[in-house]
Structure formats: C-alpha cells, structure tokens
Amino acid sequence: MGKENKNYSVLARQVFENKPYAIVPIRHSDRTVIMKWRNEQIYHLRQNKPLTPEDQNKYFDTVVAQGFTEKAPKQILFSYLKNEECIGYGGLVHINWIDKNAEISFIMDTSLEQNHFQYHWQSYLSLIEKVAFKELGLHKIYVYAFDLRPHLYLALETAGYFKDARLADHCFFNGEYKDVVIYSKIKA
C-alpha cells in the first residue's frame, strides 16, 4: 500500500460519516493544505514556528505513518471531508489508553472560520465522538484550548461538553500569559 489510503489497525471501522461530511484516516495528499491552515492559525496551536514542507513531510513519514500500525497509538488523525474534499483535519491526540481518555484536535479551512465555525465544530465533534466512544471505548474526551477564541466554548457547550478546568496563566502568547480552558465530555 502506498502513502495514500492507509488504515488504522486499532480501528475496525475507518470511515465515519454524516453526509456530506466524513472523517477518514488522514490522507497523505492533504498534508500541504493542512500545513497551510496550521501556519495561518498558528496563534491558537501548540506550534512555535511556521511549518515548512520539509517539516510536514517528515512528520507524515514518521509520526503519522507509525500511528497506522500501532496497537495503542498516541494519536489517531483524520482528514475532515465534505464530499471527498478536505476542509479540515483533526483527531484524538495524547491518548491515554490506561485511563481511557484523549484530547480532541481539530482545525478547519481558515476560510470557513468566520461564517461556519460553530457548524463545522459541531459536525466534527459528532463524528469524532463515534470514534472515541463507540469504536475505541474511551471514557472521556476533552478540548484543551488557549483562552483566545471564546466562540469555541459555545460550539462545545452546544455539543454537550462541560467546562472541566481553567488553568490560569498557563501559556505565554504575544508577550502575555493566557489561561487554558479545558472542556470535556464523558461517555454516556
């Protein structure tokens, strides 16, 4: 199998959909557009410098590739699609297989953020919850967010997440300390 269309060995099911949206194991062909979005949205990511094509290729060829075959990967990443076109990506990261929890990661095409932020966050959450709770049997999933985008909290609360913690002055951003807010959901 080439670099495209890999499957996660830890998942019995690979595609999760709510047409016209779906998440599929992260596609190698989406790496360039994902890099572009990450660089455009670096302000809210745990990324300290813009990515280069070399950085992105190395990450996909090592970290991402390794996750497909591991029995207990640290992360499971997906391309978020609308009718087969990648419009975002994310996954479950910092997976703790002992305590059965994971952090949710998600970014969308920067051009969608202003007018479709809530919609795509809620769409994505409904899909990633199927992976976390039904497929992997996790107990808890959470979003770890720098306190920079209050509109994110509305999307999370609407999807049934609760404010689990606020870590005061937890990250240094643009010359000042910012809080980190954690929103969680526990398997029903």
Backbone as ProteinMPNN parsed JSONL, in Angstrom:
{"seq_chain_A": "MGKENKNYSVLARQVFENKPYAIVPIRHSDRTVIMKWRNEQIYHLRQNKPLTPEDQNKYFDTVVAQGFTEKAPKQILFSYLKNEECIGYGGLVHINWIDKNAEISFIMDTSLEQNHFQYHWQSYLSLIEKVAFKELGLHKIYVYAFDLRPHLYLALETAGYFKDARLADHCFFNGEYKDVVIYSKIKA", "coords_chain_A": {"N_chain_A": [[0.865, -1.179, 0.0], [0.566, 2.201, -0.82], [1.436, 5.583, 0.145], [-1.013, 6.76, 0.38], [-4.427, 6.415, 1.491], [-4.275, 4.845, 3.894], [-4.986, 2.636, 6.632], [-6.026, 2.578, 10.059], [-4.796, 0.255, 12.275], [-5.816, -0.12, 14.801], [-8.462, 0.507, 14.622], [-11.577, -0.91, 13.836], [-13.428, 0.038, 12.113], [-13.07, 2.472, 9.556], [-14.05, 4.766, 8.301], [-16.134, 7.433, 9.108], [-19.22, 8.881, 8.944], [-21.501, 11.557, 8.234], [-23.34, 12.4, 6.043], [-23.112, 15.32, 4.002], [-20.571, 15.067, 5.123], [-17.52, 13.648, 6.389], [-15.113, 11.747, 8.264], [-11.954, 10.435, 7.634], [-9.146, 8.171, 7.796], [-6.212, 10.089, 8.108], [-5.163, 11.622, 5.141], [-2.373, 11.36, 3.066], [-2.175, 13.026, 0.864], [-3.411, 15.341, 1.707], [-1.653, 16.766, 3.216], [-0.285, 19.176, 2.515], [-2.229, 21.245, 2.357], [-3.146, 21.107, 4.951], [-0.85, 21.91, 6.322], [-0.744, 24.571, 5.433], [-3.108, 25.648, 6.63], [-2.462, 25.254, 9.34], [-0.273, 26.95, 9.61], [-1.504, 29.404, 9.073], [-3.168, 29.584, 11.26], [-1.618, 29.543, 13.503], [-1.61, 30.936, 15.893], [-3.401, 29.815, 17.762], [-2.512, 27.291, 18.207], [-0.39, 24.664, 19.505], [2.252, 25.212, 18.438], [5.322, 26.376, 17.634], [6.547, 27.715, 15.531], [6.257, 28.599, 12.036], [5.399, 25.897, 9.866], [7.415, 24.089, 7.55], [7.52, 22.708, 4.182], [9.309, 20.553, 4.337], [9.329, 19.981, 7.108], [6.662, 19.144, 7.39], [6.475, 16.928, 5.64], [8.315, 15.188, 6.862], [7.055, 14.797, 9.351], [4.671, 13.496, 8.536], [5.755, 11.213, 7.341], [6.989, 9.917, 9.436], [5.869, 10.225, 12.265], [3.01, 10.258, 11.754], [2.753, 8.053, 9.98], [3.64, 5.932, 11.607], [1.592, 5.684, 13.474], [-0.461, 4.324, 12.15], [0.012, 1.58, 12.335], [0.358, 0.898, 14.986], [-0.694, -0.736, 18.005], [-1.655, 0.637, 20.179], [-1.842, 3.576, 19.572], [-0.49, 6.91, 20.07], [-1.835, 8.945, 18.96], [-4.6, 9.468, 16.722], [-5.307, 10.437, 13.632], [-7.4, 12.312, 11.396], [-8.635, 13.176, 8.13], [-10.953, 15.681, 7.527], [-13.774, 15.721, 5.677], [-15.765, 17.152, 3.058], [-17.882, 15.916, 0.84], [-15.722, 14.344, -0.204], [-13.695, 16.274, -0.41], [-11.047, 17.738, 1.328], [-11.635, 19.653, 4.121], [-10.783, 20.212, 6.577], [-8.997, 19.012, 9.468], [-8.161, 16.668, 12.054], [-8.234, 14.936, 15.188], [-7.827, 12.372, 17.659], [-5.698, 12.944, 20.221], [-2.775, 12.653, 22.361], [-3.563, 10.277, 23.571], [-4.639, 8.392, 26.273], [-4.444, 5.292, 27.116], [-4.739, 3.753, 29.386], [-6.249, 5.219, 31.297], [-8.306, 5.751, 29.647], [-8.836, 8.141, 28.075], [-8.708, 11.05, 25.914], [-7.381, 13.831, 24.114], [-9.105, 16.101, 22.029], [-8.425, 17.153, 18.793], [-8.689, 19.666, 16.345], [-8.802, 21.497, 13.351], [-10.083, 23.714, 10.913], [-10.471, 24.563, 7.424], [-9.218, 27.723, 6.977], [-10.717, 29.694, 5.69], [-13.321, 29.035, 6.288], [-13.764, 29.651, 8.888], [-14.841, 32.181, 9.828], [-17.638, 32.348, 9.116], [-18.682, 29.798, 9.421], [-17.849, 28.448, 11.661], [-19.033, 27.413, 14.14], [-20.815, 25.517, 13.085], [-19.136, 23.643, 11.719], [-17.445, 22.784, 13.791], [-19.311, 21.493, 15.446], [-20.267, 19.527, 13.699], [-17.905, 18.065, 13.227], [-17.309, 17.236, 15.881], [-19.462, 15.475, 16.358], [-18.738, 13.387, 14.722], [-16.125, 12.608, 15.581], [-16.69, 11.791, 18.138], [-17.981, 9.371, 17.695], [-15.83, 7.774, 16.955], [-14.249, 7.921, 19.303], [-15.931, 7.13, 21.53], [-17.622, 4.967, 20.656], [-16.105, 3.315, 18.883], [-13.486, 3.103, 20.023], [-13.988, 2.895, 22.72], [-13.43, 4.811, 24.675], [-13.514, 6.665, 27.76], [-13.58, 9.383, 28.352], [-13.331, 12.464, 26.625], [-11.66, 15.446, 25.602], [-11.211, 19.007, 25.086], [-8.481, 21.06, 24.833], [-7.778, 24.301, 25.144], [-6.244, 27.365, 24.306], [-7.121, 30.382, 25.869], [-8.343, 32.111, 23.785], [-10.286, 32.126, 21.875], [-13.298, 32.656, 22.415], [-15.697, 31.983, 21.123], [-15.456, 29.306, 20.554], [-16.229, 27.96, 22.851], [-19.022, 28.083, 22.919], [-19.71, 26.385, 20.791], [-18.771, 23.978, 21.833], [-20.253, 23.715, 24.238], [-22.843, 23.591, 23.195], [-22.678, 21.124, 22.001], [-22.755, 19.47, 24.162], [-20.568, 19.447, 25.902], [-18.732, 20.1, 28.922], [-17.379, 22.695, 30.992], [-14.419, 21.893, 32.271], [-12.028, 22.63, 33.453], [-9.989, 25.48, 34.251], [-6.939, 26.694, 33.584], [-4.975, 28.902, 35.017], [-3.061, 31.577, 33.655], [-1.446, 29.933, 31.957], [-0.199, 29.66, 29.475], [2.153, 31.346, 27.345], [1.637, 34.031, 25.318], [1.927, 36.235, 22.661], [3.476, 38.057, 24.214], [2.207, 38.016, 26.697], [0.708, 36.256, 29.471], [-1.732, 33.707, 29.123], [-4.836, 32.12, 29.942], [-5.621, 28.605, 29.956], [-8.3, 26.723, 28.809], [-10.273, 23.938, 29.517], [-12.527, 21.784, 28.091], [-14.793, 19.143, 28.473], [-16.179, 15.856, 27.729], [-17.984, 13.119, 28.864], [-18.381, 9.677, 28.353], [-21.646, 8.596, 27.738]], "CA_chain_A": [[0.0, 0.0, 0.0], [1.35, 3.435, -0.889], [1.246, 6.53, 1.246], [-2.412, 7.185, 0.418], [-5.46, 5.467, 1.891], [-3.857, 3.936, 4.961], [-5.979, 2.343, 7.651], [-5.526, 2.412, 11.419], [-5.009, -1.123, 12.716], [-6.565, -0.088, 16.052], [-9.875, 0.756, 14.324], [-12.274, -1.875, 12.983], [-14.1, 0.881, 11.111], [-12.14, 3.539, 9.175], [-14.773, 5.946, 7.807], [-17.268, 7.84, 9.935], [-19.822, 9.925, 8.122], [-22.807, 12.162, 8.386], [-23.271, 13.01, 4.71], [-21.987, 15.106, 3.082], [-19.309, 15.163, 5.853], [-16.937, 12.392, 6.847], [-13.706, 11.726, 8.653], [-11.263, 9.248, 7.145], [-7.753, 8.238, 8.224], [-5.575, 11.248, 7.481], [-4.653, 11.312, 3.813], [-1.067, 11.955, 2.744], [-2.39, 14.083, -0.134], [-3.941, 16.541, 2.363], [-0.631, 17.328, 4.102], [0.096, 20.543, 2.147], [-3.292, 22.169, 2.756], [-3.142, 21.099, 6.418], [0.275, 22.77, 6.714], [-1.175, 25.953, 5.171], [-4.053, 26.043, 7.682], [-1.741, 25.333, 10.62], [0.534, 28.171, 9.599], [-2.425, 30.546, 9.154], [-3.84, 29.585, 12.565], [-0.587, 29.209, 14.49], [-1.873, 31.651, 17.145], [-4.14, 29.024, 18.748], [-1.965, 25.935, 18.205], [0.871, 24.433, 20.216], [3.228, 25.16, 17.346], [6.082, 27.591, 17.932], [7.051, 28.371, 14.326], [5.582, 28.093, 10.836], [5.883, 24.634, 9.311], [7.933, 24.075, 6.178], [7.176, 21.432, 3.533], [10.197, 19.509, 4.863], [8.791, 19.617, 8.425], [5.394, 18.436, 7.226], [6.757, 15.613, 5.055], [8.966, 14.371, 7.888], [6.024, 14.451, 10.324], [3.789, 12.493, 7.94], [6.505, 9.981, 7.052], [7.429, 9.258, 10.67], [4.857, 10.192, 13.334], [1.694, 9.843, 11.244], [2.864, 6.697, 9.431], [3.787, 4.999, 12.718], [0.302, 5.506, 14.131], [-1.347, 3.402, 11.437], [0.271, 0.176, 12.655], [0.47, 0.673, 16.429], [-1.867, -1.29, 18.697], [-2.118, 1.676, 21.098], [-1.183, 4.804, 19.114], [-0.631, 8.118, 20.889], [-2.798, 9.804, 18.271], [-5.283, 8.939, 15.542], [-5.652, 11.656, 12.908], [-8.348, 12.164, 10.292], [-8.994, 14.258, 7.221], [-12.382, 16.004, 7.641], [-14.143, 15.91, 4.277], [-17.105, 17.445, 2.545], [-17.917, 15.317, -0.493], [-14.368, 13.898, -0.554], [-12.719, 17.373, -0.385], [-10.575, 18.009, 2.68], [-11.946, 21.01, 4.585], [-10.267, 20.312, 7.924], [-8.393, 17.777, 9.953], [-8.02, 16.584, 13.495], [-8.252, 13.572, 15.67], [-7.669, 12.142, 19.082], [-4.265, 13.048, 20.497], [-2.428, 12.413, 23.766], [-4.461, 9.207, 24.009], [-4.243, 7.68, 27.483], [-5.153, 4.024, 26.994], [-4.996, 3.21, 30.724], [-7.377, 5.962, 31.874], [-9.319, 5.814, 28.581], [-9.208, 9.497, 27.689], [-7.915, 11.624, 24.833], [-7.646, 15.217, 23.725], [-9.623, 16.306, 20.677], [-7.726, 18.142, 17.985], [-9.431, 19.986, 15.115], [-8.773, 22.799, 12.681], [-10.786, 23.701, 9.629], [-10.029, 25.516, 6.41], [-9.282, 29.067, 7.567], [-11.776, 30.468, 5.04], [-14.622, 28.647, 6.854], [-13.853, 30.008, 10.31], [-15.667, 33.338, 10.177], [-19.08, 32.164, 8.955], [-19.136, 28.417, 9.596], [-17.079, 27.887, 12.764], [-19.891, 26.611, 15.022], [-21.367, 24.401, 12.324], [-18.131, 22.609, 11.451], [-17.014, 22.191, 15.059], [-20.34, 20.56, 15.9], [-20.25, 18.408, 12.759], [-16.703, 17.287, 13.51], [-17.452, 16.594, 17.19], [-20.377, 14.334, 16.26], [-18.006, 12.294, 14.071], [-15.003, 12.135, 16.403], [-17.266, 11.09, 19.285], [-18.226, 7.984, 17.276], [-14.534, 7.096, 17.034], [-13.787, 7.854, 20.687], [-16.8, 6.401, 22.451], [-18.152, 3.701, 20.122], [-15.072, 2.475, 18.276], [-12.349, 2.873, 20.916], [-14.438, 2.668, 24.092], [-12.867, 5.768, 25.62], [-14.427, 7.14, 28.798], [-13.638, 10.844, 28.381], [-12.586, 13.223, 25.628], [-11.608, 16.842, 26.035], [-10.568, 20.025, 24.253], [-7.526, 21.907, 25.568], [-7.756, 25.488, 24.288], [-5.783, 28.65, 24.797], [-8.312, 31.224, 26.03], [-8.238, 33.121, 22.726], [-11.433, 32.012, 20.966], [-14.487, 32.356, 23.23], [-16.756, 31.386, 20.309], [-15.284, 27.861, 20.61], [-16.944, 27.422, 24.012], [-20.426, 27.919, 22.54], [-19.803, 25.156, 19.984], [-18.566, 22.838, 22.728], [-21.397, 23.601, 25.146], [-23.985, 23.147, 22.39], [-22.478, 19.699, 21.729], [-22.84, 18.722, 25.402], [-19.315, 19.459, 26.664], [-18.778, 20.941, 30.118], [-16.109, 23.322, 31.357], [-13.804, 20.989, 33.233], [-10.942, 23.298, 34.173], [-9.339, 26.688, 33.734], [-5.565, 26.75, 34.07], [-4.646, 30.327, 34.991], [-1.735, 31.994, 33.163], [-0.81, 28.653, 31.626], [0.607, 29.731, 28.252], [2.691, 32.675, 27.029], [1.166, 34.346, 23.97], [2.052, 37.66, 22.301], [4.035, 38.854, 25.297], [1.469, 37.946, 27.96], [0.211, 34.929, 29.839], [-3.151, 33.453, 28.874], [-5.387, 30.914, 30.551], [-6.02, 27.476, 29.129], [-9.607, 26.244, 29.217], [-10.487, 22.548, 29.13], [-13.918, 21.35, 28.009], [-14.797, 17.678, 28.422], [-17.407, 15.092, 27.606], [-17.819, 11.768, 29.378], [-19.257, 8.713, 27.651], [-22.968, 8.441, 28.387]], "C_chain_A": [[0.899, 1.226, 0.0], [1.062, 4.323, 0.306], [-0.213, 6.934, 1.411], [-3.307, 6.054, 0.915], [-4.981, 4.413, 2.885], [-5.016, 3.753, 5.931], [-5.299, 2.236, 9.002], [-5.827, 0.991, 11.878], [-5.835, -1.18, 14.006], [-8.078, 0.102, 15.829], [-10.455, -0.344, 13.438], [-12.94, -1.133, 11.82], [-13.19, 2.071, 10.821], [-12.83, 4.847, 8.797], [-15.984, 6.186, 8.7], [-17.922, 8.996, 9.209], [-21.196, 10.335, 8.597], [-22.923, 13.018, 7.134], [-23.823, 14.429, 4.701], [-20.615, 15.121, 3.769], [-18.84, 13.795, 6.304], [-15.551, 12.666, 7.405], [-13.152, 10.384, 8.211], [-9.829, 9.316, 7.665], [-7.0, 9.294, 7.411], [-4.882, 10.846, 6.18], [-3.351, 12.07, 3.561], [-1.238, 13.132, 1.791], [-2.915, 15.382, 0.47], [-2.876, 17.29, 3.167], [-0.283, 18.777, 3.783], [-0.964, 21.553, 2.58], [-3.394, 22.226, 4.284], [-2.015, 21.996, 6.938], [-0.105, 24.246, 6.539], [-2.106, 26.444, 6.277], [-3.352, 26.18, 9.024], [-0.917, 26.61, 10.685], [-0.339, 29.423, 9.694], [-3.023, 30.697, 10.55], [-2.879, 29.282, 13.712], [-0.888, 29.822, 15.862], [-2.611, 30.806, 18.183], [-3.639, 27.578, 18.836], [-0.708, 25.85, 19.058], [1.941, 24.162, 19.166], [4.012, 26.458, 17.451], [6.684, 28.295, 16.729], [6.287, 27.839, 13.124], [6.229, 26.79, 10.346], [6.417, 24.85, 7.901], [7.465, 22.779, 5.517], [8.049, 20.283, 4.043], [9.707, 19.027, 6.227], [7.562, 18.723, 8.264], [5.619, 17.038, 6.648], [7.378, 14.678, 6.084], [7.941, 13.895, 8.926], [5.11, 13.347, 9.779], [4.508, 11.165, 7.748], [6.941, 9.238, 8.307], [6.27, 9.131, 11.649], [3.502, 9.673, 12.831], [1.744, 8.395, 10.761], [2.924, 5.641, 10.54], [2.441, 4.689, 13.373], [-0.624, 4.515, 13.459], [-1.19, 1.959, 11.886], [0.312, -0.121, 14.147], [-0.831, 0.136, 17.021], [-2.477, -0.279, 19.67], [-1.433, 2.999, 20.701], [-1.427, 5.972, 20.064], [-1.633, 9.082, 20.272], [-3.377, 9.067, 17.07], [-5.828, 10.166, 14.818], [-6.523, 11.358, 11.691], [-8.371, 13.408, 9.407], [-10.507, 14.426, 7.365], [-12.823, 16.443, 6.253], [-15.573, 16.392, 4.104], [-17.093, 16.938, 1.108], [-16.519, 15.0, -1.015], [-13.309, 15.004, -0.585], [-12.338, 17.659, 1.065], [-10.863, 19.467, 3.038], [-11.498, 21.203, 6.039], [-9.556, 19.026, 8.29], [-8.307, 17.834, 11.467], [-8.016, 15.141, 13.917], [-8.248, 13.512, 17.172], [-6.17, 12.089, 19.335], [-4.022, 12.886, 21.994], [-3.35, 11.337, 24.349], [-3.845, 8.493, 25.22], [-5.068, 6.393, 27.513], [-5.472, 3.405, 28.356], [-6.229, 3.879, 31.331], [-8.513, 6.173, 30.879], [-9.809, 7.244, 28.317], [-8.277, 9.994, 26.6], [-8.327, 13.074, 24.611], [-8.147, 15.238, 22.281], [-8.819, 17.407, 20.012], [-8.576, 18.405, 16.745], [-9.092, 21.385, 14.629], [-9.46, 22.642, 11.33], [-10.116, 24.675, 8.674], [-10.257, 26.92, 6.972], [-10.421, 29.892, 6.977], [-13.163, 30.144, 5.585], [-14.84, 29.19, 8.257], [-14.851, 31.125, 10.606], [-17.161, 33.042, 10.148], [-19.593, 30.764, 9.268], [-18.446, 27.703, 10.76], [-17.913, 26.934, 13.619], [-20.362, 25.339, 14.315], [-20.337, 23.284, 12.152], [-17.572, 22.005, 12.731], [-18.034, 21.149, 15.515], [-20.41, 19.327, 14.999], [-19.071, 17.478, 13.054], [-16.825, 16.546, 14.848], [-18.368, 15.375, 17.112], [-19.68, 13.128, 15.625], [-16.902, 11.733, 14.971], [-15.501, 11.425, 17.659], [-17.579, 9.637, 18.94], [-16.939, 7.171, 17.372], [-14.172, 6.861, 18.501], [-14.638, 6.915, 21.546], [-17.244, 5.032, 21.923], [-17.049, 2.774, 19.631], [-13.959, 2.114, 19.266], [-12.743, 2.613, 22.367], [-13.801, 3.602, 25.105], [-13.94, 6.228, 26.595], [-14.634, 8.654, 28.72], [-12.801, 11.416, 27.243], [-12.672, 14.696, 26.001], [-10.914, 17.716, 24.997], [-9.746, 20.905, 25.178], [-7.318, 23.135, 24.697], [-7.149, 26.691, 24.998], [-7.007, 29.558, 24.848], [-8.236, 32.42, 25.078], [-9.474, 33.169, 21.831], [-12.694, 31.661, 21.752], [-15.627, 31.729, 22.435], [-16.631, 29.858, 20.249], [-16.127, 27.259, 21.732], [-18.426, 27.203, 23.705], [-20.611, 26.635, 21.735], [-19.689, 23.927, 20.884], [-19.76, 22.633, 23.655], [-22.637, 23.109, 24.409], [-23.905, 21.649, 22.111], [-22.431, 18.862, 23.017], [-21.546, 18.616, 26.202], [-19.466, 20.396, 27.854], [-17.393, 21.516, 30.385], [-15.532, 22.534, 32.521], [-12.74, 21.694, 34.063], [-10.538, 24.587, 33.471], [-7.975, 26.729, 34.398], [-5.084, 28.183, 33.91], [-3.212, 30.556, 34.517], [-0.88, 30.807, 32.731], [0.054, 28.683, 30.366], [1.006, 31.176, 27.99], [2.387, 32.971, 25.569], [1.254, 35.85, 23.734], [2.484, 38.524, 23.487], [3.267, 38.844, 26.599], [0.98, 36.529, 28.218], [-1.294, 34.853, 29.63], [-3.564, 32.183, 29.618], [-5.559, 29.831, 29.489], [-7.35, 26.998, 29.704], [-9.776, 24.818, 28.683], [-11.981, 22.251, 29.213], [-13.918, 19.844, 27.784], [-16.179, 17.116, 28.173], [-17.089, 13.677, 28.065], [-18.841, 10.873, 28.679], [-20.548, 8.506, 28.434], [-23.168, 7.02, 28.85]], "O_chain_A": [[1.882, 1.281, 0.739], [0.527, 3.887, 1.325], [-0.605, 7.403, 2.479], [-2.975, 4.878, 0.77], [-5.259, 3.225, 2.722], [-5.903, 4.599, 6.036], [-4.134, 1.849, 9.088], [-6.983, 0.568, 11.874], [-6.487, -2.189, 14.272], [-8.874, -0.119, 16.742], [-9.879, -0.672, 12.401], [-12.998, -1.63, 10.695], [-12.597, 2.627, 11.745], [-12.25, 5.922, 8.958], [-16.749, 5.271, 9.003], [-17.262, 9.985, 8.891], [-21.927, 9.59, 9.25], [-22.638, 14.215, 7.161], [-24.857, 14.711, 5.306], [-19.593, 15.18, 3.085], [-19.643, 12.899, 6.566], [-14.906, 13.661, 7.075], [-13.782, 9.341, 8.384], [-9.336, 10.407, 7.951], [-7.137, 9.375, 6.191], [-4.127, 9.875, 6.125], [-3.255, 13.271, 3.817], [-0.522, 14.128, 1.901], [-2.872, 16.423, -0.186], [-3.165, 18.34, 3.741], [-0.007, 19.547, 4.703], [-0.626, 22.608, 3.116], [-3.695, 23.28, 4.846], [-2.212, 22.753, 7.889], [0.186, 25.07, 7.406], [-1.914, 27.539, 6.806], [-3.62, 27.122, 9.769], [-0.878, 27.273, 11.721], [0.053, 30.4, 10.331], [-3.347, 31.806, 10.974], [-3.298, 28.816, 14.771], [-0.463, 29.281, 16.883], [-2.463, 31.055, 19.379], [-4.277, 26.738, 19.47], [-0.043, 26.858, 19.298], [2.454, 23.051, 19.031], [3.426, 27.537, 17.365], [7.274, 29.365, 16.878], [5.728, 26.744, 13.182], [7.447, 26.62, 10.409], [5.919, 25.696, 7.158], [7.056, 21.848, 6.211], [7.571, 19.155, 4.167], [9.667, 17.825, 6.487], [7.439, 17.686, 8.915], [5.019, 16.071, 7.116], [7.008, 13.506, 6.166], [7.955, 12.733, 9.33], [4.814, 12.379, 10.48], [3.923, 10.105, 7.97], [7.234, 8.044, 8.244], [5.744, 8.034, 11.84], [2.925, 8.758, 13.418], [0.868, 7.599, 11.098], [2.321, 4.575, 10.416], [2.19, 3.553, 13.777], [-1.482, 3.924, 14.114], [-2.148, 1.188, 11.829], [0.302, -1.289, 14.536], [-1.924, 0.506, 16.592], [-3.674, -0.329, 19.952], [-0.55, 3.479, 21.412], [-2.435, 6.018, 20.769], [-2.207, 9.927, 20.96], [-2.75, 8.182, 16.488], [-6.709, 10.855, 15.333], [-6.404, 10.312, 11.052], [-8.157, 14.529, 9.868], [-11.254, 13.448, 7.331], [-12.307, 17.422, 5.713], [-16.461, 16.078, 4.897], [-16.375, 17.47, 0.262], [-16.179, 15.353, -2.144], [-12.129, 14.705, -0.771], [-13.206, 17.804, 1.925], [-10.406, 20.391, 2.363], [-11.795, 22.227, 6.655], [-9.522, 18.073, 7.512], [-8.372, 18.902, 12.075], [-7.82, 14.237, 13.105], [-8.612, 14.465, 17.861], [-5.458, 11.285, 18.733], [-4.952, 12.971, 22.795], [-3.849, 11.466, 25.467], [-2.695, 8.056, 25.189], [-6.24, 6.404, 27.887], [-6.399, 2.602, 28.457], [-7.136, 3.204, 31.818], [-9.561, 6.712, 31.234], [-11.007, 7.524, 28.331], [-7.198, 9.441, 26.385], [-9.459, 13.475, 24.882], [-7.669, 14.487, 21.431], [-8.569, 18.459, 20.601], [-9.122, 17.471, 16.158], [-9.095, 22.341, 15.405], [-9.419, 21.584, 10.702], [-9.299, 25.503, 9.077], [-11.365, 27.254, 7.392], [-11.028, 30.701, 7.68], [-14.098, 30.914, 5.363], [-15.963, 29.191, 8.76], [-15.631, 31.015, 11.552], [-17.884, 33.443, 11.06], [-20.802, 30.556, 9.372], [-18.465, 26.474, 10.826], [-17.539, 25.775, 13.801], [-20.313, 24.242, 14.87], [-20.633, 22.117, 12.41], [-17.254, 20.816, 12.753], [-17.661, 20.049, 15.923], [-20.591, 18.21, 15.486], [-19.228, 16.259, 13.122], [-16.484, 15.367, 14.939], [-18.085, 14.35, 17.731], [-19.994, 11.983, 15.951], [-16.766, 10.517, 15.104], [-14.813, 10.553, 18.189], [-17.457, 8.76, 19.796], [-16.953, 6.023, 17.816], [-13.832, 5.745, 18.894], [-14.115, 6.017, 22.206], [-17.239, 4.05, 22.665], [-17.059, 1.58, 19.931], [-13.54, 0.959, 19.338], [-11.918, 2.157, 23.158], [-13.644, 3.236, 26.27], [-15.132, 6.184, 26.288], [-15.729, 9.15, 28.989], [-11.715, 10.924, 26.938], [-13.631, 15.136, 26.634], [-10.147, 17.243, 24.159], [-10.247, 21.426, 26.174], [-6.74, 23.029, 23.616], [-7.495, 26.995, 26.14], [-7.848, 29.503, 23.95], [-8.086, 33.568, 25.497], [-9.683, 34.145, 21.111], [-13.117, 30.505, 21.759], [-16.448, 31.012, 23.008], [-17.606, 29.18, 19.925], [-16.677, 26.169, 21.578], [-19.019, 26.237, 24.185], [-21.558, 25.884, 21.969], [-20.425, 22.955, 20.715], [-20.223, 21.507, 23.837], [-23.398, 22.301, 24.942], [-24.932, 20.979, 21.996], [-22.103, 17.676, 22.969], [-21.444, 17.774, 27.094], [-20.227, 21.362, 27.806], [-16.375, 20.91, 30.052], [-16.094, 22.515, 33.617], [-12.569, 21.391, 35.244], [-10.724, 24.751, 32.266], [-7.868, 26.792, 35.623], [-4.814, 28.63, 32.795], [-2.284, 29.847, 34.908], [0.286, 30.707, 33.112], [0.936, 27.84, 30.197], [0.294, 32.109, 28.362], [2.831, 32.244, 24.68], [0.72, 36.641, 24.511], [1.921, 39.591, 23.726], [3.617, 39.577, 27.524], [0.857, 35.716, 27.302], [-2.029, 35.798, 29.917], [-2.748, 31.301, 29.882], [-5.631, 30.111, 28.293], [-7.511, 26.881, 30.919], [-9.455, 24.54, 27.528], [-12.613, 22.436, 30.253], [-13.128, 19.331, 26.991], [-17.196, 17.78, 28.37], [-16.058, 13.11, 27.703], [-19.989, 11.255, 28.451], [-20.528, 8.271, 29.642], [-24.213, 6.697, 29.415]]}, "name": "protein", "num_of_chains": 1, "seq": "MGKENKNYSVLARQVFENKPYAIVPIRHSDRTVIMKWRNEQIYHLRQNKPLTPEDQNKYFDTVVAQGFTEKAPKQILFSYLKNEECIGYGGLVHINWIDKNAEISFIMDTSLEQNHFQYHWQSYLSLIEKVAFKELGLHKIYVYAFDLRPHLYLALETAGYFKDARLADHCFFNGEYKDVVIYSKIKA"}
